[in-house]
Amino acid sequence: MKKLLTLLFTLFSLSIYSQAHVGVSGAMDLENDISKLGVGINYMILPKVTLGAGVMITPFDVDGDYEIMYNVKYNLGRFNVAAGIMTHEMGKMDHMEMHSSSMDSEPYIGIDFKLFKNRKLKIFYNQSEMMKTIGIMTPIFNLGKKMKMHH
């Protein structure tokens, strides 16, 4: 949690000329057939480069899995290409109804596509060794100086 707060503080304090947006997402893990909900923040450091962080949870499953993702995105028009690190915790139930968990970090890559030219709704696909996720996301509000941001 300290790492996430440090990252968020750094993102907001680096430059008053940059812009950030907070967004929400819904996704499906194609490998495990698990639904996920998420929230994220993206911070534009250059006109085509964005730093991001997000959390995805599995609210409809009892095991309480979550993923924390840190990434950098490069804008290619209506496409964004992302690469980053994902930390996830997966809880598992054993025979004796005891809860054990494991925490892993791994690299991932992703791509998102802006569906409509004048709307901010995007579909995305993220892939790592442990997951393949497809979903939809939209920003809910912007922070910082008004400038053209490639959502």
PyMOL commands that place a pseudoatom at each C-alpha (Angstrom):
pseudoatom trace, name=CA, resn=MET, resi=1, chain=A, elem=C, hetatm=0, pos=[0.000, 0.000, 0.000]
pseudoatom trace, name=CA, resn=LYS, resi=2, chain=A, elem=C, hetatm=0, pos=[2.914, 2.347, 0.769]
pseudoatom trace, name=CA, resn=LYS, resi=3, chain=A, elem=C, hetatm=0, pos=[4.275, 1.772, -2.741]
pseudoatom trace, name=CA, resn=LEU, resi=4, chain=A, elem=C, hetatm=0, pos=[0.913, 2.681, -4.299]
pseudoatom trace, name=CA, resn=LEU, resi=5, chain=A, elem=C, hetatm=0, pos=[0.583, 5.855, -2.219]
pseudoatom trace, name=CA, resn=THR, resi=6, chain=A, elem=C, hetatm=0, pos=[4.169, 6.860, -3.042]
pseudoatom trace, name=CA, resn=LEU, resi=7, chain=A, elem=C, hetatm=0, pos=[3.523, 6.299, -6.733]
pseudoatom trace, name=CA, resn=LEU, resi=8, chain=A, elem=C, hetatm=0, pos=[0.296, 8.327, -6.670]
pseudoatom trace, name=CA, resn=PHE, resi=9, chain=A, elem=C, hetatm=0, pos=[1.959, 11.192, -4.757]
pseudoatom trace, name=CA, resn=THR, resi=10, chain=A, elem=C, hetatm=0, pos=[4.835, 11.219, -7.244]
pseudoatom trace, name=CA, resn=LEU, resi=11, chain=A, elem=C, hetatm=0, pos=[2.454, 11.252, -10.192]
pseudoatom trace, name=CA, resn=PHE, resi=12, chain=A, elem=C, hetatm=0, pos=[0.601, 14.295, -8.855]
pseudoatom trace, name=CA, resn=SER, resi=13, chain=A, elem=C, hetatm=0, pos=[3.680, 16.243, -7.799]
pseudoatom trace, name=CA, resn=LEU, resi=14, chain=A, elem=C, hetatm=0, pos=[5.935, 15.804, -10.847]
pseudoatom trace, name=CA, resn=SER, resi=15, chain=A, elem=C, hetatm=0, pos=[4.497, 18.564, -12.999]
pseudoatom trace, name=CA, resn=ILE, resi=16, chain=A, elem=C, hetatm=0, pos=[1.638, 21.053, -12.792]
pseudoatom trace, name=CA, resn=TYR, resi=17, chain=A, elem=C, hetatm=0, pos=[1.483, 21.114, -16.602]
pseudoatom trace, name=CA, resn=SER, resi=18, chain=A, elem=C, hetatm=0, pos=[0.455, 17.490, -16.922]
pseudoatom trace, name=CA, resn=GLN, resi=19, chain=A, elem=C, hetatm=0, pos=[-2.946, 15.908, -16.656]
pseudoatom trace, name=CA, resn=ALA, resi=20, chain=A, elem=C, hetatm=0, pos=[-4.281, 12.783, -14.985]
pseudoatom trace, name=CA, resn=HIS, resi=21, chain=A, elem=C, hetatm=0, pos=[-7.532, 10.928, -15.259]
pseudoatom trace, name=CA, resn=VAL, resi=22, chain=A, elem=C, hetatm=0, pos=[-9.268, 8.404, -13.046]
pseudoatom trace, name=CA, resn=GLY, resi=23, chain=A, elem=C, hetatm=0, pos=[-11.232, 5.655, -14.727]
pseudoatom trace, name=CA, resn=VAL, resi=24, chain=A, elem=C, hetatm=0, pos=[-13.249, 2.514, -14.086]
pseudoatom trace, name=CA, resn=SER, resi=25, chain=A, elem=C, hetatm=0, pos=[-13.266, -0.804, -15.898]
pseudoatom trace, name=CA, resn=GLY, resi=26, chain=A, elem=C, hetatm=0, pos=[-14.991, -4.141, -16.120]
pseudoatom trace, name=CA, resn=ALA, resi=27, chain=A, elem=C, hetatm=0, pos=[-13.210, -7.199, -17.500]
pseudoatom trace, name=CA, resn=MET, resi=28, chain=A, elem=C, hetatm=0, pos=[-13.245, -10.956, -17.968]
pseudoatom trace, name=CA, resn=ASP, resi=29, chain=A, elem=C, hetatm=0, pos=[-10.201, -13.182, -17.496]
pseudoatom trace, name=CA, resn=LEU, resi=30, chain=A, elem=C, hetatm=0, pos=[-10.315, -15.501, -20.498]
pseudoatom trace, name=CA, resn=GLU, resi=31, chain=A, elem=C, hetatm=0, pos=[-8.014, -18.095, -18.892]
pseudoatom trace, name=CA, resn=ASN, resi=32, chain=A, elem=C, hetatm=0, pos=[-10.046, -18.564, -15.701]
pseudoatom trace, name=CA, resn=ASP, resi=33, chain=A, elem=C, hetatm=0, pos=[-13.522, -17.276, -16.687]
pseudoatom trace, name=CA, resn=ILE, resi=34, chain=A, elem=C, hetatm=0, pos=[-13.479, -14.765, -13.799]
pseudoatom trace, name=CA, resn=SER, resi=35, chain=A, elem=C, hetatm=0, pos=[-15.210, -11.359, -13.835]
pseudoatom trace, name=CA, resn=LYS, resi=36, chain=A, elem=C, hetatm=0, pos=[-13.224, -8.351, -12.602]
pseudoatom trace, name=CA, resn=LEU, resi=37, chain=A, elem=C, hetatm=0, pos=[-13.933, -4.735, -11.680]
pseudoatom trace, name=CA, resn=GLY, resi=38, chain=A, elem=C, hetatm=0, pos=[-11.233, -2.098, -11.554]
pseudoatom trace, name=CA, resn=VAL, resi=39, chain=A, elem=C, hetatm=0, pos=[-10.232, 1.479, -10.971]
pseudoatom trace, name=CA, resn=GLY, resi=40, chain=A, elem=C, hetatm=0, pos=[-7.132, 3.184, -12.267]
pseudoatom trace, name=CA, resn=ILE, resi=41, chain=A, elem=C, hetatm=0, pos=[-5.282, 6.436, -12.618]
pseudoatom trace, name=CA, resn=ASN, resi=42, chain=A, elem=C, hetatm=0, pos=[-3.293, 7.528, -15.655]
pseudoatom trace, name=CA, resn=TYR, resi=43, chain=A, elem=C, hetatm=0, pos=[-0.876, 10.443, -15.682]
pseudoatom trace, name=CA, resn=MET, resi=44, chain=A, elem=C, hetatm=0, pos=[0.278, 12.004, -18.944]
pseudoatom trace, name=CA, resn=ILE, resi=45, chain=A, elem=C, hetatm=0, pos=[3.960, 12.923, -18.701]
pseudoatom trace, name=CA, resn=LEU, resi=46, chain=A, elem=C, hetatm=0, pos=[4.431, 13.648, -22.431]
pseudoatom trace, name=CA, resn=PRO, resi=47, chain=A, elem=C, hetatm=0, pos=[1.841, 14.151, -25.192]
pseudoatom trace, name=CA, resn=LYS, resi=48, chain=A, elem=C, hetatm=0, pos=[2.053, 10.464, -26.207]
pseudoatom trace, name=CA, resn=VAL, resi=49, chain=A, elem=C, hetatm=0, pos=[3.393, 8.831, -23.011]
pseudoatom trace, name=CA, resn=THR, resi=50, chain=A, elem=C, hetatm=0, pos=[1.259, 8.020, -19.978]
pseudoatom trace, name=CA, resn=LEU, resi=51, chain=A, elem=C, hetatm=0, pos=[2.148, 6.393, -16.644]
pseudoatom trace, name=CA, resn=GLY, resi=52, chain=A, elem=C, hetatm=0, pos=[-0.600, 4.379, -15.002]
pseudoatom trace, name=CA, resn=ALA, resi=53, chain=A, elem=C, hetatm=0, pos=[-1.583, 2.355, -11.977]
pseudoatom trace, name=CA, resn=GLY, resi=54, chain=A, elem=C, hetatm=0, pos=[-4.700, 0.339, -11.361]
pseudoatom trace, name=CA, resn=VAL, resi=55, chain=A, elem=C, hetatm=0, pos=[-6.383, -2.207, -9.136]
pseudoatom trace, name=CA, resn=MET, resi=56, chain=A, elem=C, hetatm=0, pos=[-8.627, -5.027, -10.379]
pseudoatom trace, name=CA, resn=ILE, resi=57, chain=A, elem=C, hetatm=0, pos=[-10.685, -7.117, -7.960]
pseudoatom trace, name=CA, resn=THR, resi=58, chain=A, elem=C, hetatm=0, pos=[-12.872, -10.188, -8.358]
pseudoatom trace, name=CA, resn=PRO, resi=59, chain=A, elem=C, hetatm=0, pos=[-15.964, -9.077, -6.421]
pseudoatom trace, name=CA, resn=PHE, resi=60, chain=A, elem=C, hetatm=0, pos=[-18.192, -11.958, -7.500]
pseudoatom trace, name=CA, resn=ASP, resi=61, chain=A, elem=C, hetatm=0, pos=[-15.861, -14.707, -6.318]
pseudoatom trace, name=CA, resn=VAL, resi=62, chain=A, elem=C, hetatm=0, pos=[-15.409, -15.696, -2.690]
pseudoatom trace, name=CA, resn=ASP, resi=63, chain=A, elem=C, hetatm=0, pos=[-11.625, -16.056, -2.821]
pseudoatom trace, name=CA, resn=GLY, resi=64, chain=A, elem=C, hetatm=0, pos=[-10.911, -12.271, -2.816]
pseudoatom trace, name=CA, resn=ASP, resi=65, chain=A, elem=C, hetatm=0, pos=[-8.316, -12.107, -5.601]
pseudoatom trace, name=CA, resn=TYR, resi=66, chain=A, elem=C, hetatm=0, pos=[-6.903, -8.755, -6.646]
pseudoatom trace, name=CA, resn=GLU, resi=67, chain=A, elem=C, hetatm=0, pos=[-4.281, -7.358, -9.014]
pseudoatom trace, name=CA, resn=ILE, resi=68, chain=A, elem=C, hetatm=0, pos=[-2.277, -4.158, -8.789]
pseudoatom trace, name=CA, resn=MET, resi=69, chain=A, elem=C, hetatm=0, pos=[-0.855, -3.003, -12.110]
pseudoatom trace, name=CA, resn=TYR, resi=70, chain=A, elem=C, hetatm=0, pos=[1.790, -0.370, -12.886]
pseudoatom trace, name=CA, resn=ASN, resi=71, chain=A, elem=C, hetatm=0, pos=[2.364, 0.505, -16.529]
pseudoatom trace, name=CA, resn=VAL, resi=72, chain=A, elem=C, hetatm=0, pos=[3.561, 2.912, -19.165]
pseudoatom trace, name=CA, resn=LYS, resi=73, chain=A, elem=C, hetatm=0, pos=[1.437, 3.522, -22.269]
pseudoatom trace, name=CA, resn=TYR, resi=74, chain=A, elem=C, hetatm=0, pos=[2.370, 4.905, -25.650]
pseudoatom trace, name=CA, resn=ASN, resi=75, chain=A, elem=C, hetatm=0, pos=[-0.350, 6.473, -27.801]
pseudoatom trace, name=CA, resn=LEU, resi=76, chain=A, elem=C, hetatm=0, pos=[-0.684, 5.472, -31.466]
pseudoatom trace, name=CA, resn=GLY, resi=77, chain=A, elem=C, hetatm=0, pos=[-3.804, 7.411, -32.452]
pseudoatom trace, name=CA, resn=ARG, resi=78, chain=A, elem=C, hetatm=0, pos=[-6.871, 5.445, -31.352]
pseudoatom trace, name=CA, resn=PHE, resi=79, chain=A, elem=C, hetatm=0, pos=[-4.614, 2.662, -29.976]
pseudoatom trace, name=CA, resn=ASN, resi=80, chain=A, elem=C, hetatm=0, pos=[-2.504, 2.641, -26.807]
pseudoatom trace, name=CA, resn=VAL, resi=81, chain=A, elem=C, hetatm=0, pos=[0.217, 0.056, -26.291]
pseudoatom trace, name=CA, resn=ALA, resi=82, chain=A, elem=C, hetatm=0, pos=[1.037, -0.722, -22.644]
pseudoatom trace, name=CA, resn=ALA, resi=83, chain=A, elem=C, hetatm=0, pos=[3.759, -2.620, -20.796]
pseudoatom trace, name=CA, resn=GLY, resi=84, chain=A, elem=C, hetatm=0, pos=[4.104, -3.000, -17.073]
pseudoatom trace, name=CA, resn=ILE, resi=85, chain=A, elem=C, hetatm=0, pos=[4.333, -5.051, -13.922]
pseudoatom trace, name=CA, resn=MET, resi=86, chain=A, elem=C, hetatm=0, pos=[1.383, -6.728, -12.241]
pseudoatom trace, name=CA, resn=THR, resi=87, chain=A, elem=C, hetatm=0, pos=[1.285, -7.890, -8.632]
pseudoatom trace, name=CA, resn=HIS, resi=88, chain=A, elem=C, hetatm=0, pos=[-1.557, -10.204, -7.774]
pseudoatom trace, name=CA, resn=GLU, resi=89, chain=A, elem=C, hetatm=0, pos=[-2.745, -12.183, -4.807]
pseudoatom trace, name=CA, resn=MET, resi=90, chain=A, elem=C, hetatm=0, pos=[-4.789, -15.292, -5.304]
pseudoatom trace, name=CA, resn=GLY, resi=91, chain=A, elem=C, hetatm=0, pos=[-6.475, -16.871, -2.321]
pseudoatom trace, name=CA, resn=LYS, resi=92, chain=A, elem=C, hetatm=0, pos=[-7.184, -20.590, -2.363]
pseudoatom trace, name=CA, resn=MET, resi=93, chain=A, elem=C, hetatm=0, pos=[-9.256, -22.846, -0.169]
pseudoatom trace, name=CA, resn=ASP, resi=94, chain=A, elem=C, hetatm=0, pos=[-7.757, -26.174, 0.871]
pseudoatom trace, name=CA, resn=HIS, resi=95, chain=A, elem=C, hetatm=0, pos=[-9.381, -29.344, 2.214]
pseudoatom trace, name=CA, resn=MET, resi=96, chain=A, elem=C, hetatm=0, pos=[-9.626, -28.085, 5.791]
pseudoatom trace, name=CA, resn=GLU, resi=97, chain=A, elem=C, hetatm=0, pos=[-11.366, -24.788, 4.869]
pseudoatom trace, name=CA, resn=MET, resi=98, chain=A, elem=C, hetatm=0, pos=[-8.265, -22.784, 5.764]
pseudoatom trace, name=CA, resn=HIS, resi=99, chain=A, elem=C, hetatm=0, pos=[-7.439, -19.744, 3.693]
pseudoatom trace, name=CA, resn=SER, resi=100, chain=A, elem=C, hetatm=0, pos=[-3.951, -19.520, 2.258]
pseudoatom trace, name=CA, resn=SER, resi=101, chain=A, elem=C, hetatm=0, pos=[-2.677, -17.006, -0.247]
pseudoatom trace, name=CA, resn=SER, resi=102, chain=A, elem=C, hetatm=0, pos=[0.249, -16.385, -2.522]
pseudoatom trace, name=CA, resn=MET, resi=103, chain=A, elem=C, hetatm=0, pos=[1.610, -13.104, -3.877]
pseudoatom trace, name=CA, resn=ASP, resi=104, chain=A, elem=C, hetatm=0, pos=[3.330, -12.962, -7.263]
pseudoatom trace, name=CA, resn=SER, resi=105, chain=A, elem=C, hetatm=0, pos=[4.675, -10.258, -9.587]
pseudoatom trace, name=CA, resn=GLU, resi=106, chain=A, elem=C, hetatm=0, pos=[5.047, -10.620, -13.326]
pseudoatom trace, name=CA, resn=PRO, resi=107, chain=A, elem=C, hetatm=0, pos=[5.376, -8.471, -16.441]
pseudoatom trace, name=CA, resn=TYR, resi=108, chain=A, elem=C, hetatm=0, pos=[2.415, -7.923, -18.734]
pseudoatom trace, name=CA, resn=ILE, resi=109, chain=A, elem=C, hetatm=0, pos=[1.631, -6.262, -22.043]
pseudoatom trace, name=CA, resn=GLY, resi=110, chain=A, elem=C, hetatm=0, pos=[-1.595, -4.729, -23.227]
pseudoatom trace, name=CA, resn=ILE, resi=111, chain=A, elem=C, hetatm=0, pos=[-3.371, -2.783, -25.899]
pseudoatom trace, name=CA, resn=ASP, resi=112, chain=A, elem=C, hetatm=0, pos=[-6.481, -0.626, -25.815]
pseudoatom trace, name=CA, resn=PHE, resi=113, chain=A, elem=C, hetatm=0, pos=[-8.610, 0.808, -28.584]
pseudoatom trace, name=CA, resn=LYS, resi=114, chain=A, elem=C, hetatm=0, pos=[-10.817, 3.891, -28.447]
pseudoatom trace, name=CA, resn=LEU, resi=115, chain=A, elem=C, hetatm=0, pos=[-14.137, 2.693, -29.875]
pseudoatom trace, name=CA, resn=PHE, resi=116, chain=A, elem=C, hetatm=0, pos=[-15.585, 6.050, -30.911]
pseudoatom trace, name=CA, resn=LYS, resi=117, chain=A, elem=C, hetatm=0, pos=[-13.579, 9.025, -32.129]
pseudoatom trace, name=CA, resn=ASN, resi=118, chain=A, elem=C, hetatm=0, pos=[-15.417, 11.582, -29.978]
pseudoatom trace, name=CA, resn=ARG, resi=119, chain=A, elem=C, hetatm=0, pos=[-16.066, 9.340, -26.924]
pseudoatom trace, name=CA, resn=LYS, resi=120, chain=A, elem=C, hetatm=0, pos=[-13.647, 8.114, -24.296]
pseudoatom trace, name=CA, resn=LEU, resi=121, chain=A, elem=C, hetatm=0, pos=[-14.927, 4.528, -24.076]
pseudoatom trace, name=CA, resn=LYS, resi=122, chain=A, elem=C, hetatm=0, pos=[-12.185, 1.954, -24.797]
pseudoatom trace, name=CA, resn=ILE, resi=123, chain=A, elem=C, hetatm=0, pos=[-11.839, -1.799, -25.033]
pseudoatom trace, name=CA, resn=PHE, resi=124, chain=A, elem=C, hetatm=0, pos=[-8.622, -3.358, -23.779]
pseudoatom trace, name=CA, resn=TYR, resi=125, chain=A, elem=C, hetatm=0, pos=[-6.693, -6.613, -23.765]
pseudoatom trace, name=CA, resn=ASN, resi=126, chain=A, elem=C, hetatm=0, pos=[-3.947, -7.409, -21.225]
pseudoatom trace, name=CA, resn=GLN, resi=127, chain=A, elem=C, hetatm=0, pos=[-1.815, -10.537, -21.252]
pseudoatom trace, name=CA, resn=SER, resi=128, chain=A, elem=C, hetatm=0, pos=[0.742, -12.049, -18.921]
pseudoatom trace, name=CA, resn=GLU, resi=129, chain=A, elem=C, hetatm=0, pos=[1.900, -15.542, -18.105]
pseudoatom trace, name=CA, resn=MET, resi=130, chain=A, elem=C, hetatm=0, pos=[-0.987, -16.055, -15.660]
pseudoatom trace, name=CA, resn=MET, resi=131, chain=A, elem=C, hetatm=0, pos=[-3.866, -14.159, -17.294]
pseudoatom trace, name=CA, resn=LYS, resi=132, chain=A, elem=C, hetatm=0, pos=[-5.486, -12.987, -20.498]
pseudoatom trace, name=CA, resn=THR, resi=133, chain=A, elem=C, hetatm=0, pos=[-8.017, -10.246, -19.782]
pseudoatom trace, name=CA, resn=ILE, resi=134, chain=A, elem=C, hetatm=0, pos=[-10.414, -8.453, -22.113]
pseudoatom trace, name=CA, resn=GLY, resi=135, chain=A, elem=C, hetatm=0, pos=[-12.598, -5.612, -20.939]
pseudoatom trace, name=CA, resn=ILE, resi=136, chain=A, elem=C, hetatm=0, pos=[-14.043, -2.148, -21.315]
pseudoatom trace, name=CA, resn=MET, resi=137, chain=A, elem=C, hetatm=0, pos=[-12.968, 1.060, -19.550]
pseudoatom trace, name=CA, resn=THR, resi=138, chain=A, elem=C, hetatm=0, pos=[-13.897, 4.721, -19.367]
pseudoatom trace, name=CA, resn=PRO, resi=139, chain=A, elem=C, hetatm=0, pos=[-12.476, 7.730, -17.534]
pseudoatom trace, name=CA, resn=ILE, resi=140, chain=A, elem=C, hetatm=0, pos=[-14.794, 9.223, -14.917]
pseudoatom trace, name=CA, resn=PHE, resi=141, chain=A, elem=C, hetatm=0, pos=[-12.983, 12.509, -14.236]
pseudoatom trace, name=CA, resn=ASN, resi=142, chain=A, elem=C, hetatm=0, pos=[-9.838, 14.452, -15.152]
pseudoatom trace, name=CA, resn=LEU, resi=143, chain=A, elem=C, hetatm=0, pos=[-7.378, 16.141, -12.818]
pseudoatom trace, name=CA, resn=GLY, resi=144, chain=A, elem=C, hetatm=0, pos=[-4.954, 18.916, -13.723]
pseudoatom trace, name=CA, resn=LYS, resi=145, chain=A, elem=C, hetatm=0, pos=[-4.497, 21.410, -16.502]
pseudoatom trace, name=CA, resn=LYS, resi=146, chain=A, elem=C, hetatm=0, pos=[-6.836, 21.133, -19.478]
pseudoatom trace, name=CA, resn=MET, resi=147, chain=A, elem=C, hetatm=0, pos=[-4.966, 19.768, -22.485]
pseudoatom trace, name=CA, resn=LYS, resi=148, chain=A, elem=C, hetatm=0, pos=[-5.656, 17.189, -25.132]
pseudoatom trace, name=CA, resn=MET, resi=149, chain=A, elem=C, hetatm=0, pos=[-5.263, 13.831, -23.465]
pseudoatom trace, name=CA, resn=HIS, resi=150, chain=A, elem=C, hetatm=0, pos=[-5.268, 10.644, -25.512]
pseudoatom trace, name=CA, resn=HIS, resi=151, chain=A, elem=C, hetatm=0, pos=[-7.703, 8.570, -23.408]
for i in range(1, 151): cmd.bond("trace and resi %d" % i, "trace and resi %d" % (i + 1))
show_as sticks, trace
zoom trace
